[in-house]
Amino acid sequence: MDTDRDRLLRLYDEQLRTDAETPGAQSITRLGPLRLATYAKHWDSRPRRANQS
């Protein structure tokens, strides 16, 4: 039998967890209440200066 707490947590997981929790993700896989998100690595294309001592 579900308690109120269990019911509310289940509703939260089903209805309120959205893409807003994982902005910019390349892909999202749901695993029960978890959202497993994959992000692309951002490469900075600006030239870097050599370290000056």
N, CA, C and O atoms as a GROMACS GRO file, in nm:
protein
  212
    1MET      N    1   0.084  -0.118   0.000
    1MET     CA    2   0.000   0.000   0.000
    1MET      C    3   0.089   0.125   0.000
    1MET      O    4   0.182   0.135   0.080
    2ASP      N    5   0.060   0.218  -0.090
    2ASP     CA    6   0.134   0.343  -0.099
    2ASP      C    7   0.097   0.436   0.016
    2ASP      O    8  -0.020   0.451   0.050
    3THR      N    9   0.197   0.497   0.073
    3THR     CA   10   0.172   0.604   0.169
    3THR      C   11   0.156   0.733   0.090
    3THR      O   12   0.186   0.737  -0.029
    4ASP      N   13   0.109   0.837   0.155
    4ASP     CA   14   0.099   0.967   0.088
    4ASP      C   15   0.234   1.011   0.035
    4ASP      O   16   0.245   1.066  -0.074
    5ARG      N   17   0.337   0.986   0.114
    5ARG     CA   18   0.473   1.025   0.074
    5ARG      C   19   0.513   0.952  -0.055
    5ARG      O   20   0.562   1.014  -0.149
    6ASP      N   21   0.492   0.820  -0.058
    6ASP     CA   22   0.526   0.742  -0.176
    6ASP      C   23   0.448   0.790  -0.299
    6ASP      O   24   0.504   0.802  -0.408
    7ARG      N   25   0.322   0.815  -0.281
    7ARG     CA   26   0.237   0.861  -0.391
    7ARG      C   27   0.285   0.995  -0.444
    7ARG      O   28   0.293   1.016  -0.565
    8LEU      N   29   0.316   1.086  -0.354
    8LEU     CA   30   0.361   1.218  -0.396
    8LEU      C   31   0.496   1.212  -0.467
    8LEU      O   32   0.518   1.282  -0.566
    9LEU      N   33   0.586   1.131  -0.417
    9LEU     CA   34   0.716   1.115  -0.484
    9LEU      C   35   0.700   1.055  -0.622
    9LEU      O   36   0.766   1.098  -0.716
   10ARG      N   37   0.613   0.956  -0.636
   10ARG     CA   38   0.589   0.895  -0.766
   10ARG      C   39   0.530   0.998  -0.864
   10ARG      O   40   0.570   1.004  -0.980
   11LEU      N   41   0.435   1.077  -0.817
   11LEU     CA   42   0.376   1.181  -0.902
   11LEU      C   43   0.481   1.283  -0.943
   11LEU      O   44   0.483   1.328  -1.058
   12TYR      N   45   0.566   1.320  -0.850
   12TYR     CA   46   0.674   1.415  -0.882
   12TYR      C   47   0.762   1.358  -0.992
   12TYR      O   48   0.792   1.426  -1.091
   13ASP      N   49   0.803   1.234  -0.975
   13ASP     CA   50   0.890   1.171  -1.074
   13ASP      C   51   0.824   1.160  -1.210
   13ASP      O   52   0.889   1.182  -1.312
   14GLU      N   53   0.695   1.128  -1.212
   14GLU     CA   54   0.625   1.106  -1.339
   14GLU      C   55   0.587   1.237  -1.408
   14GLU      O   56   0.591   1.244  -1.531
   15GLN      N   57   0.549   1.338  -1.333
   15GLN     CA   58   0.491   1.458  -1.392
   15GLN      C   59   0.581   1.580  -1.390
   15GLN      O   60   0.574   1.662  -1.482
   16LEU      N   61   0.664   1.592  -1.291
   16LEU     CA   62   0.738   1.717  -1.277
   16LEU      C   63   0.881   1.710  -1.329
   16LEU      O   64   0.941   1.813  -1.359
   17ARG      N   65   0.935   1.591  -1.339
   17ARG     CA   66   1.071   1.581  -1.393
   17ARG      C   67   1.062   1.596  -1.545
   17ARG      O   68   0.998   1.516  -1.613
   18THR      N   69   1.127   1.700  -1.594
   18THR     CA   70   1.115   1.730  -1.737
   18THR      C   71   1.252   1.762  -1.794
   18THR      O   72   1.354   1.755  -1.725
   19ASP      N   73   1.254   1.798  -1.920
   19ASP     CA   74   1.379   1.838  -1.986
   19ASP      C   75   1.439   1.963  -1.923
   19ASP      O   76   1.557   1.991  -1.943
   20ALA      N   77   1.359   2.038  -1.848
   20ALA     CA   78   1.412   2.158  -1.783
   20ALA      C   79   1.521   2.124  -1.682
   20ALA      O   80   1.603   2.210  -1.648
   21GLU      N   81   1.522   2.000  -1.633
   21GLU     CA   82   1.625   1.960  -1.536
   21GLU      C   83   1.757   1.925  -1.604
   21GLU      O   84   1.861   1.917  -1.538
   22THR      N   85   1.754   1.906  -1.734
   22THR     CA   86   1.876   1.866  -1.806
   22THR      C   87   1.892   1.948  -1.934
   22THR      O   88   1.896   1.891  -2.043
   23PRO      N   89   1.902   2.080  -1.922
   23PRO     CA   90   1.914   2.163  -2.042
   23PRO      C   91   2.045   2.135  -2.116
   23PRO      O   92   2.150   2.115  -2.054
   24GLY      N   93   2.039   2.134  -2.246
   24GLY     CA   94   2.158   2.116  -2.327
   24GLY      C   95   2.205   1.973  -2.342
   24GLY      O   96   2.308   1.948  -2.404
   25ALA      N   97   2.131   1.877  -2.287
   25ALA     CA   98   2.173   1.737  -2.299
   25ALA      C   99   2.157   1.689  -2.442
   25ALA      O  100   2.060   1.722  -2.510
   26GLN      N  101   2.253   1.611  -2.488
   26GLN     CA  102   2.248   1.553  -2.622
   26GLN      C  103   2.147   1.437  -2.624
   26GLN      O  104   2.077   1.416  -2.723
   27SER      N  105   2.141   1.364  -2.515
   27SER     CA  106   2.045   1.254  -2.504
   27SER      C  107   2.008   1.236  -2.358
   27SER      O  108   2.085   1.270  -2.268
   28ILE      N  109   1.889   1.181  -2.335
   28ILE     CA  110   1.840   1.156  -2.200
   28ILE      C  111   1.779   1.017  -2.197
   28ILE      O  112   1.698   0.983  -2.283
   29THR      N  113   1.818   0.938  -2.098
   29THR     CA  114   1.761   0.806  -2.077
   29THR      C  115   1.699   0.804  -1.939
   29THR      O  116   1.764   0.841  -1.841
   30ARG      N  117   1.575   0.762  -1.931
   30ARG     CA  118   1.508   0.754  -1.801
   30ARG      C  119   1.533   0.616  -1.742
   30ARG      O  120   1.522   0.514  -1.810
   31LEU      N  121   1.568   0.615  -1.615
   31LEU     CA  122   1.590   0.492  -1.540
   31LEU      C  123   1.513   0.507  -1.410
   31LEU      O  124   1.567   0.553  -1.310
   32GLY      N  125   1.387   0.467  -1.413
   32GLY     CA  126   1.300   0.492  -1.298
   32GLY      C  127   1.288   0.642  -1.281
   32GLY      O  128   1.258   0.713  -1.376
   33PRO      N  129   1.312   0.692  -1.161
   33PRO     CA  130   1.302   0.836  -1.138
   33PRO      C  131   1.426   0.914  -1.184
   33PRO      O  132   1.425   1.037  -1.184
   34LEU      N  133   1.531   0.842  -1.225
   34LEU     CA  134   1.654   0.909  -1.266
   34LEU      C  135   1.649   0.949  -1.412
   34LEU      O  136   1.588   0.880  -1.494
   35ARG      N  137   1.714   1.060  -1.444
   35ARG     CA  138   1.733   1.103  -1.582
   35ARG      C  139   1.883   1.100  -1.608
   35ARG      O  140   1.958   1.180  -1.552
   36LEU      N  141   1.926   1.007  -1.693
   36LEU     CA  142   2.068   0.995  -1.726
   36LEU      C  143   2.093   1.078  -1.850
   36LEU      O  144   2.045   1.045  -1.959
   37ALA      N  145   2.168   1.186  -1.835
   37ALA     CA  146   2.189   1.281  -1.944
   37ALA      C  147   2.332   1.273  -1.995
   37ALA      O  148   2.427   1.257  -1.918
   38THR      N  149   2.345   1.284  -2.127
   38THR     CA  150   2.476   1.287  -2.192
   38THR      C  151   2.493   1.424  -2.255
   38THR      O  152   2.406   1.473  -2.327
   39TYR      N  153   2.607   1.485  -2.228
   39TYR     CA  154   2.638   1.617  -2.282
   39TYR      C  155   2.758   1.609  -2.372
   39TYR      O  156   2.850   1.530  -2.349
   40ALA      N  157   2.758   1.690  -2.477
   40ALA     CA  158   2.874   1.699  -2.566
   40ALA      C  159   2.978   1.787  -2.499
   40ALA      O  160   2.945   1.887  -2.434
   41LYS      N  161   3.102   1.751  -2.514
   41LYS     CA  162   3.209   1.833  -2.458
   41LYS      C  163   3.226   1.957  -2.544
   41LYS      O  164   3.232   1.948  -2.667
   42HIS      N  165   3.234   2.072  -2.480
   42HIS     CA  166   3.251   2.197  -2.552
   42HIS      C  167   3.400   2.223  -2.571
   42HIS      O  168   3.476   2.229  -2.474
   43TRP      N  169   3.440   2.238  -2.695
   43TRP     CA  170   3.580   2.268  -2.725
   43TRP      C  171   3.592   2.417  -2.754
   43TRP      O  172   3.516   2.471  -2.835
   44ASP      N  173   3.685   2.482  -2.689
   44ASP     CA  174   3.709   2.624  -2.709
   44ASP      C  175   3.803   2.637  -2.829
   44ASP      O  176   3.916   2.589  -2.825
   45SER      N  177   3.757   2.702  -2.934
   45SER     CA  178   3.838   2.713  -3.055
   45SER      C  179   3.928   2.837  -3.057
   45SER      O  180   4.001   2.859  -3.154
   46ARG      N  181   3.922   2.918  -2.951
   46ARG     CA  182   4.008   3.037  -2.948
   46ARG      C  183   4.154   2.996  -2.931
   46ARG      O  184   4.183   2.903  -2.856
   47PRO      N  185   4.244   3.065  -2.999
   47PRO     CA  186   4.387   3.032  -2.983
   47PRO      C  187   4.433   3.064  -2.841
   47PRO      O  188   4.389   3.162  -2.780
   48ARG      N  189   4.519   2.983  -2.791
   48ARG     CA  190   4.572   3.004  -2.655
   48ARG      C  191   4.712   3.062  -2.664
   48ARG      O  192   4.790   3.030  -2.755
   49ARG      N  193   4.742   3.147  -2.569
   49ARG     CA  194   4.877   3.205  -2.562
   49ARG      C  195   4.967   3.112  -2.482
   49ARG      O  196   4.923   3.045  -2.388
   50ALA      N  197   5.094   3.110  -2.520
   50ALA     CA  198   5.191   3.031  -2.444
   50ALA      C  199   5.210   3.097  -2.308
   50ALA      O  200   5.206   3.219  -2.297
   51ASN      N  201   5.232   3.015  -2.205
   51ASN     CA  202   5.256   3.071  -2.071
   51ASN      C  203   5.383   3.154  -2.072
   51ASN      O  204   5.488   3.109  -2.119
   52GLN      N  205   5.374   3.273  -2.018
   52GLN     CA  206   5.490   3.361  -2.009
   52GLN      C  207   5.535   3.366  -1.864
   52GLN      O  208   5.454   3.392  -1.775
   53SER      N  209   5.663   3.340  -1.840
   53SER     CA  210   5.715   3.342  -1.704
   53SER      C  211   5.769   3.476  -1.668
   53SER      O  212   5.817   3.495  -1.556
   0.00000   0.00000   0.00000
